[in-house]
Amino acid sequence: MKNIPCYSLEQCIPKEDTVLLDVRDYNDSCHCEIPGAINLPIPYIKRYIKEIPHNQIHLVASNPLEKNVGIRMLRKKGFKIVGFSMPECHYVK
């Protein structure tokens, strides 16, 4: 998506009026939790859209497809996407 800046998670310090929304699958996000983020995978957005505070959103996604789908779904519901991140977590199983 054009005109939406990409930030590393280290650069991303959400402001008071910005929600950090993690749309990664639970299997991905449980190994790399992001403090303060609302975890709501793409398949659950429609069902739980009313539980997202209506603020600006910084999206966290696993890949470009997930990011684009999330942005489109949220924009249709009137949310303003101010940035996104796609973290690469390295963890030991």
Salt bridges, closest charged atoms under 4 A:
ASP22 OD2 - ARG24 NH2 2.68
